[in-house]
Amino acid sequence: MSNFSIGLGAFLGCHNLESIILSDSVTNIGDDAFNACTRLTSITIPNSVTNLGNEAFMQCTHLAYITIPDNITSIGEETFLDCFGLTNVTIGKRVTSVGDGV
């Protein structure tokens, strides 16, 4: 199985994106990957992901909850900045680095 990264700004500003289920082949969510996806309410991140990039979900104002899987070790800067609807965050046990402004 190939490993994939969701690259820099891949879905930046996709205002109509409401829900995401990522494949087990995704290992990295890059900087600004889902930044300003203002209607995004849910995302399923598989255990294969090890890194959440800077500002990856910044300004996802309707994102209500997120589970950070156990394999993620790093959460970038401002990853959830301005996620005003975020009420429930579950962080996996292997996170060793959390950036400023998360």
Buried (B, 14 or more C-beta within 10 A) or exposed (E): EEEBBBBEBBBBEBEEBEEBEBEEEBBBBBBBBBBBBBBBBEBEBBEBBBBBBBBBBBBBBBBEEBBBBEBBEBBBBBBBBBBEEBEEEEBBEEBEEBBEBB
